[in-house]
Amino acid sequence: MDFQNVNPLNVWINFISGNLFPMTADDTSFSVLWKIYSILLWLLELVQVCMLIPGCILVPKEKALKDGMVGLVVTFEVTFMVTRIHTCKRLMRQLIQSLNDILHAKDELMRNIVVATLKPMETPLKFYLMAGVLSIIIWSSTPFVLVYQKDVFFYVDFRMPVAYTREPFSTTVFVIGSLVVLMSSIYIFIKKVSVDSYMMHLILMITAQYRYVALKLSMIFQDKVPRDDGNSYNEKKHRLTMDYRAEKDIKALCRHHNTIVQMTLMLRNLLSLNFSLIYVNSIFRFCGIAIMVFAIPSTTLLETTVIIMYASGGIVQLYLLCSCVQQLLDATIEITDKAFHEEWYRYGGLIKRTFIMIIMANNLECKLSTFGKFNLSLPSFMTILNSSYSIALLLLKTN
């Protein structure tokens, strides 16, 4: 078991998206063909965004807000986060190496905890991917019916307001432009799914280590220790043996915990800016989605279905990310919760003092975002949605 093979879905999305994030501690994960594929995808996205910005300026404000805002926000977010991770490759490889050093140990308990931590995210992530891709395909394909209705086209006829050439333009230009919009929209979404999946994988891998330490600590104190009534030499000897064994196991766990804390600091340095950006960007992204939802009464049944699918996938994505961060935050301060309910008080004074010190040291909550107000968590999930709704109402009133 290692960082790469424990989550095949994450590896597969990483390849298909062309993000090519590090999966091993060395630089041998990707061939030249995959790197060429990645470059071609980024060129496609570059063409798309270069045409989208002037298009949003040239079309009516309502069209730009409804069909262009989400595309710009997602493209900016994905580009920044992917660039950030790639510029920190050395730190990323150090983190992977530290995780692999731990995971290579043949510990069935650790394997079970890692699998149990990652498994619940697999189905929602697949739903997010499938709902998003399907909705984008349908949403981007509807303008093709205009080919049978007219011969001259304008910027507003594209699903996204892109300006590939001067308007009006021919059917050929419209079809090619619509295909570029379709492909670029699909791939920028898959890139976003990939970067979200990669970050969630990192967070959950470290969360699993905290849970492992918590469970191992509680198991140490599950061994029955005789009461200190001083009746026999054998009981005292057995008690000393149990104390020695517990002390040895706790020292090993403390070393393991120190390694995890160092990995958490590396994770914070790697993802802190990304999380702050996701917080702010999600407000604008869901603002654009809210504007689409408000426009449902004037849309067709097919468009309504697509908007609902895309909005549902977006909400699932944000909830998954906030939930993963929340799990890590909880795991960092709950290491001693299970052990506290065991019979730790029956051990010797050194063991009891060590355990109390561990309790005191784990009262400090971990923060992953650079800015405290933009920290992702389950409470911030509702804050983001409420802020998006308020901004969408304000934009619609000023329109």
N, C-alpha and C positions, 0 to 999 in steps of 0.2 A: 504494500500500500504506500502510495506517495501522492504528492500534490496533484499530479496529472491524472493518474488512472482512477482516482477515487470519485471523479465526477465526469463521466464521458460526455454528458450533455454540454457541459461548459467547454470542453475541448472541441466538440463538433461546431458549436456556434462560433468559437474563436477562429476556426479555419474559414467557415463559410462567410463570415463578416469581413474577412481580410484585415482584422485588427492585429492579428498575430502577436498577442500579448505573450510574455515569457511563461512557459509551462514547466521548464526545468531550470536547474541552477547553472547550466552552461548555455551556449548559443548554438545548439545543434538541433533545435526543434523544427525549423522550417527550411524547406528547399528553396532554390532560386525561383522555381515556377510559382510557388506560393507568394514569394515577395513581389514578383511581376504582377501577379493577380491583384495583390493589395494595392500596388501603385496605380493600376488601371481603375480600380474602384474609387480611389481618392481623386483621380483626374475627372471621373464622371461626376462626383460630388462637387468638385471645384467649378466645373462648367455650370452645374445646376444652380449653385448659390450665386455665381456671377450674373446669371440671367434673372434670378429671382429678386435680387435687390432692386434693380431698375424697374422690374415689372411691378413690384409693390408700390413704387412711386408713381408709375404711369396709370395704373388702374384706379377706379373709385375706392375710397377709404373702406367702405363696407366689404368689398371684394378682397382687399389686402388683409383686413383683420380676420375675415372668415376663412380664407383659403391660403393665405401666405404666412400669417403670424406663427402658426404651429411649426411649419417647415423651417423657418428661419431660426426659431428658438431651439428646436431639436438639433439642427445642423451645428449651431454654435456650441451647444452643450456637448455633443458627441466629439466634435473636433478638439475642444479644450481638454476633455477628460482623457481621450486617447493619447493626445500629445503629452499630457502630464505624466501618464503612466510610462510612456516610452522614454521620456527624458529622465525618469528615475529607474532605469533598467538595472543599474548596479544595486540599488537598494532593494528592488524587487527580487533580484536573484539571491541576495543575502537572506531575504525573508523566506523564499522558497527552500533554500538550503537548510535553514533552521527548522522549518516544518518537516522537511524530509528526514532530517537527522532524528527527529522524534518519532515520525511515522514508521520508519524502518524497523523500529523495535517490534518484535513479535509479541504484541500484547493484544489479546483478544478483546479485553474490556475496552481498550482505546479504540479498536476497530469498530466495535458495536456502537460506541458513543458517537464517533465520527459519522457513521452511516445513519444513525438515528437523527443526528443534527441536520444533515444535508438532505435526507429523503423528503421531508415535508415540503421543501421548496420546489421539487422537481415538477409536480403536476401544475401548480399555479404558474410557474415559469413557462411551461409548454403552452398553457392557455393564453398567456400574455403574448407569446410569439405567434401562435396560430391566429388568434383574434386580430392582432395588429396587421399581420401580413395579408390576411384575407380581406379585411376592411380596406386596406390601402389599394389592393388590386381592384376591388369593385369600385372604390371611390375614384381612382385614377383612370379607370376604363370607361366610365359613363360618357365622357366627352366624345368618344369615337362615334357615337350615334349621329353627331352633328355632320359627319361626312356625307350622310345620305340626305341631309336637309338643306345644305347650302354649299357654295363654292368659294366664298371669300370669308376669311376668318380674322379675328382680332384677339388682343391679349386676354380679354375677359373670357374668351372661349376655352382657353386652357383651364384645366382643373386648378393648377397653381398659377398665379399671375407671373409668368416668365416672359422675358422679352428677347427672343432669339434673333429677331430681325424686325425691320420696320413694318408696321401694320398699314393697310391690310396685307395678308399673305395668302399663299395658295394652300390647297388641300395637302400637297406633299409636305410642305413645311409644318403644317398643323399636325399631321400624323407622326412625323419624325419627332417633333417637339413633345407631343403627348407621350410617345414611347420613352423619351429621355426622362420626362417627369415621372412616369410609372416606374422605370428601373431605378432611378436615383432615390425615389421615395421608399421603395422596398429596401434598398441596401442601406440607406441611412437609418432606417428603423431597425434592421438586423444588427447594424453596428451598435445601436443604442442597447438593444437586448444583450449583445455580447459584453459590452462594458459593464452593464448592470449585473449580469450573471457573474462576471469575473470578480467584481467588487464584493458581491454577496458571498461568493465562494471563499474569498479571503477572510471575510468577517466570520463566517460560520466555522471555518477551519480553526481559527483561534478561539472562538466560542466553545468549540468542542474540547479544546485543551483545558480551559477553565473548568468545564463540567467534569472532565476526567479527574482533575485535581480535587474537586469537591467530593466526588464519589470515593476516590481512594482515601481521602482523609477520614471520611465517615466509616469506611471499612476498617481502618486502623483501630478505631475505638469500639468496633463491634466485638472484638475478642473479649471474652469474659475474664475479668480480673478479680481475684479473690479479695474479700473485704479485709481491711487491715486490723484484724482482731488479735494478731500476734500469737496464735495458738500453736503453730508448729514451724519447724525449720524449713520443711518442704514448701509450705505455703509462701514463706518469705522469699525463698529461692525462686519459686515460680513467679512471684510478683516482680522481683528484680529482672528476671528474664524477659517478662512481658514489657517492662519499662524500657529495657535496653532495645528490644525489637521495635517498639513504638518510636523511640527516639531516632533510631537508624532510619526507619521508614519516613518519619516526618522530615528529617534532614534531606533525604532524597527528593521528597515532594517539594520542599522549599527551593532546592536547586532547580527543579522542573518549573516551579512557579516563577522564579527569577528569569528563566529563559522566556517564558510566555510574556512576562511584563516587557522584556526587551523587544519581543516581536510585536507587541501591541504598540509600543512607541514607534517602531518602524512603520507599522500600518497607519498610524496617525500622520506621520510625516508624508506618507505616500498618498493618502486619500483625503486629508483634511480640506484642501482647497476644492477638491471634487465635490465633497459633501456640501460645502457652503454654496457652491455654484448650483448644485442640484436643488437645494432649498429655494434659492431665488428664482432659478429658471423654471422650476415646477409651477411656481405661482403664475408666470406668464404663459406657460404651456397650457395649464388648465384654464387660464383665462380665455385663450383661444378656443379651447374645447367647449367652454361655457357659451361663448358666442355662437358656436355651431349649434349647440343644444337649443339656445333661444330661438334660432332660425328654423327649428324643426317644423313649426306650423306652416311654413311656406315652402317646404321641401316635399319631394316624393317619398313614397313608402320605402323604396330601395335606399335612398339617401339617408332617411331616418334610421333604418336598420344599421347602415354602415357607421353612422355617427355614434349610435349607442354601443356598437361593438368596439369601436376605437376608444371611446371614453371608458368603457368597462376595462379594457386591457390596460389603459393608462392608470386607472385607479388601482388595479391589482399590482402593477409595477411599483407604484409609489408605496403602497402598503407593504409589499414584500421587502423593499429596501429599508423602510422605517422599522419593520418588524425585526429584520436581521440586526440592525444597529441596536435596537432595544434589547434583543437577546444577549448581545455582547455586553451592553451596559449592566444588565441584570446579573449576568454570570460573573462579572468582575467583583461584585459586592455580595455574592451569595455563596462564596467558596466554603464558608464555615457553617452555613445554615443547617445542612444535614448532620454534620458532625456534632453540632451543639446539642442535638437531641439524643446523642449516644452517651455512654458512660465514661466520658473523658475525665470527670472529676474523681474517679477511682484510681487514676494513675498517680505517679509520683509528682513531687512539687515541680521538678524541671519540666516535665511534660505539660503540666497544667499552665505554668507560666508561659511556655512557648505557644501553647494554643491560644491563650488570652492575647498575646502579642499579635498572633496571626489575625484574630478577630478585629483588633484595633487597626491593623494595617489595611484591612479590606473594607473600611468604612468610606474610603475615598472613591467617588464615582469616576469612571473613565469618560472623557470627552474626546470625540474624534474630529469635530469640526474646528476650523481655525477661529471662527467667531461664535461665541456662546449662544447668541440669539438665533443662529442659523444651524443649530445642531439637530440632526435627524433623530427622530424617536417616534413612538406611537402618538404622544400628545401633539407633536408638530405635524403629524399627518392631517389632522382636522384643521389645524391652524392654516396650513397651506391651501386646503380646499376652500375654507371660508374667505381667505384673502383673495383667492382667484375669483370667487363669485362676486365679491365686492368690487374689484377692479373691472370685471366684465360689465357689471351694471353701470359703472361710471362711464366707461367707454361708449356704451350703447346710448346713454343719455346725452352725451356730448356729440354724438354722430349727427 
